[in-house]
């Protein structure tokens, strides 16, 4: 769930910086291996695990905090112990853990204890704190502290995604209870008060970069890089230019670049491609405005040609999706309910809804080439049925802010092309479209009691076939609402220097920065 925009001024400024760097460095020259420079496709705004906004922020969090366990890098999904010396699920609702002693907090707050674990997990689960990630701990009853470094995670009932998308991921990172309790609202943005990972924050420059340095208090193996710098370059094409100029060592590149890069890579470089779990879609805000009429939404569904979007915007690299759950996961649908475009039926529905000549609307997108291209192809298709759609780019985080505007600013949202990150359990796709996420990540304001009930039931359903059917039905409900046109799961591609050995999640979406190594 990440939003980004590069304004024209930002793009020109970034271009000037890239050109200046190109004049100083030979083309393709690697940066100093004492420092690792990675590109972020959003601005760094929040490092609080309870309120993070984007995957690049999660990557930084993983370097400055620890969890009980963490995700394994590589080609298959799995986890390994992190701050836990031992962790065991003794029955369906009890998980015993023992922390590694002697992991200190920066800032003189002592060491990581079971009280910190209790505070961190219960803080996210507490509805009063309004964490968008409370679903990760939806079945948490409490964390019992049985010793200074020992405890038991007690669940209200079995929770199937616990070991795949909760414990190894950011919702289980441990924050410092003593530091956070002193903060206004017991939450933070870019100053955690105390960190405990192998790296600590050295400097943050808003809208530009964040620099980490080795944490001298870290009791584990010495981190391989003296510094890690995350550089915010919001536009995908500008990121490639920055890479060529030697300003970054590692960057995600758009799907459209894959065929070209496979044919000819920059000097001293490697390209890693992984099938994506992420999901792209065209959404329509269904509660206010022209799209409150389901006939209008269904007309859009019938007017959009997904094949043309994938060919025109992504050069045919990714396959079309059939929902929000990728192939290989429980709940993946074999096909969409709508087989393909039907312009005559779309025009008929628009006429029935009182728009025989169409109407004007907007498609909001991140200001990055791949999003703009997709929206432009969509707009061209909608014009065939009389809908005049203006493509409107937004700054990083701006769309999320509009969707969360309690004063009614969300009514400005009409259509949008969005890509959300994903974890290897279907619940991490469906949770964002529950009624409880309206005003957070449910930008369409889709609300279905059946959907909400199925989502809750699937979290505890151990029968794989039944669970699969629940998630298929949820995606059917989304499509039947008319508010969604599913596009693709994409391909995640990472371009990096051959002097760097990257550590990525199996889908290539997240950079496990503390596991990166010099090659």
URMORA-V318325 format. One record per backbone hydrogen bond with DSSP energy under -1.0 kcal/mol. NH is the residue of the N-H (numbers start at 1). CO is the residue of the C=O. E is the energy in kcal/mol with one decimal. If there is no record, write none. Layout:
NH	CO	E
NH	CO	E
This chain:
11	7	-2.8
12	8	-2.5
13	9	-2.5
14	10	-3.1
15	11	-2.8
16	12	-2.2
17	13	-2.0
18	14	-2.5
19	15	-2.5
20	16	-2.2
21	17	-2.3
22	18	-2.4
23	19	-1.5
25	21	-1.8
28	244	-2.2
29	26	-2.1
35	32	-2.0
36	227	-2.4
38	229	-2.8
39	250	-2.3
40	231	-3.2
47	189	-4.0
51	48	-2.1
58	54	-1.6
59	55	-2.1
60	56	-1.6
61	57	-2.5
62	58	-2.0
63	60	-1.5
64	60	-1.1
65	61	-2.1
70	80	-2.8
71	168	-1.0
72	78	-2.5
74	504	-1.8
80	70	-2.4
82	68	-2.7
83	67	-3.0
84	68	-1.7
85	98	-3.1
86	98	-1.4
88	96	-2.6
90	94	-1.4
91	94	-1.3
94	91	-1.3
95	153	-2.1
96	88	-2.6
97	151	-2.5
98	86	-2.5
99	149	-4.0
100	83	-3.3
105	110	-3.2
106	195	-2.3
112	103	-3.1
114	148	-2.5
117	113	-1.4
118	114	-2.6
119	115	-2.5
120	116	-2.6
121	117	-2.3
122	118	-2.3
123	119	-1.8
124	120	-1.1
125	121	-2.0
126	122	-1.8
129	126	-1.8
130	127	-1.4
134	131	-1.7
136	133	-1.8
137	134	-1.2
138	135	-1.5
140	137	-1.7
141	154	-2.8
142	154	-1.8
144	152	-2.9
146	150	-1.4
147	150	-1.4
151	97	-2.0
152	144	-2.4
153	95	-3.0
154	142	-2.9
155	93	-2.9
156	139	-3.5
160	459	-3.1
162	159	-1.5
165	161	-2.8
166	161	-1.1
167	162	-3.0
169	166	-1.1
172	169	-1.8
173	170	-1.6
174	66	-3.0
180	176	-2.7
181	177	-2.5
183	180	-1.8
186	183	-1.9
196	64	-2.1
197	64	-2.6
199	63	-2.0
200	213	-2.8
202	211	-3.0
203	211	-1.8
205	209	-3.0
208	205	-2.4
209	205	-1.8
210	230	-2.1
211	203	-3.5
212	228	-3.5
213	200	-2.6
214	226	-1.6
215	198	-2.7
218	215	-1.7
226	34	-1.9
227	34	-1.5
228	212	-1.8
229	36	-3.2
230	210	-3.1
231	38	-3.1
232	208	-3.0
233	40	-2.4
239	235	-1.8
240	236	-1.5
241	237	-1.8
242	238	-2.4
243	239	-2.3
244	240	-2.6
245	241	-1.9
246	243	-1.6
247	242	-2.6
249	37	-3.0
250	37	-1.5
251	495	-2.2
253	493	-2.4
257	254	-1.7
258	255	-1.3
261	257	-2.7
262	258	-2.6
263	259	-1.3
264	260	-2.1
270	496	-2.7
272	494	-2.8
274	492	-2.6
276	490	-1.7
279	420	-1.8
280	488	-2.8
281	418	-2.1
282	485	-2.6
283	416	-3.0
284	483	-1.6
285	414	-2.7
286	444	-2.5
292	289	-1.9
293	290	-1.1
297	293	-1.6
298	294	-2.7
299	295	-1.8
300	296	-2.0
301	297	-2.1
302	298	-1.9
303	299	-1.2
304	300	-1.7
309	305	-1.6
310	306	-2.5
311	307	-2.1
312	308	-3.1
313	309	-2.9
316	310	-2.9
317	314	-2.0
321	487	-1.7
329	326	-1.7
332	329	-1.7
342	302	-2.7
346	342	-2.1
347	343	-2.5
348	344	-1.9
349	345	-2.2
350	346	-2.1
351	347	-2.2
352	348	-2.2
353	349	-1.7
354	351	-1.5
355	350	-3.3
358	355	-1.7
361	388	-2.5
363	390	-2.9
364	415	-3.0
365	392	-2.2
367	4	-1.0
367	394	-1.2
368	366	-2.2
372	368	-2.6
373	369	-2.8
374	370	-1.9
375	371	-2.4
376	372	-2.2
377	373	-2.0
378	374	-2.2
379	375	-2.8
380	376	-2.0
381	377	-1.9
382	378	-2.5
383	379	-1.7
384	381	-1.1
385	382	-1.7
386	383	-1.4
387	382	-1.9
388	359	-2.7
390	361	-2.5
392	363	-2.8
394	365	-2.0
398	395	-1.9
401	397	-2.0
402	398	-2.2
403	399	-2.6
404	400	-1.6
405	402	-1.4
408	405	-1.3
411	408	-1.8
412	409	-2.1
413	410	-1.6
415	362	-1.5
416	283	-1.9
417	364	-1.8
418	281	-2.4
420	279	-2.2
425	423	-1.9
428	425	-1.9
429	426	-1.8
430	426	-2.0
431	427	-2.0
433	430	-1.7
434	431	-1.4
437	434	-1.6
438	435	-1.6
440	437	-2.4
442	437	-2.3
443	441	-1.6
452	448	-2.6
453	449	-2.4
454	450	-2.6
455	451	-2.5
456	452	-2.0
457	453	-2.5
458	454	-2.6
460	457	-1.3
467	463	-2.7
468	464	-2.7
469	465	-2.0
470	466	-1.9
471	467	-1.9
472	468	-2.1
473	469	-2.3
474	470	-2.0
475	471	-1.8
476	472	-2.0
477	473	-2.4
478	474	-1.8
479	475	-2.4
480	476	-2.9
481	477	-1.4
482	479	-1.4
485	282	-2.1
487	280	-2.4
492	274	-2.5
494	272	-2.9
495	251	-3.1
496	270	-2.4
497	249	-1.6
498	268	-2.3
500	497	-1.4
501	517	-3.7
505	510	-1.8
508	505	-2.5
512	503	-2.8
513	511	-1.6
515	512	-2.2
516	513	-1.2
517	501	-1.9
519	499	-2.6
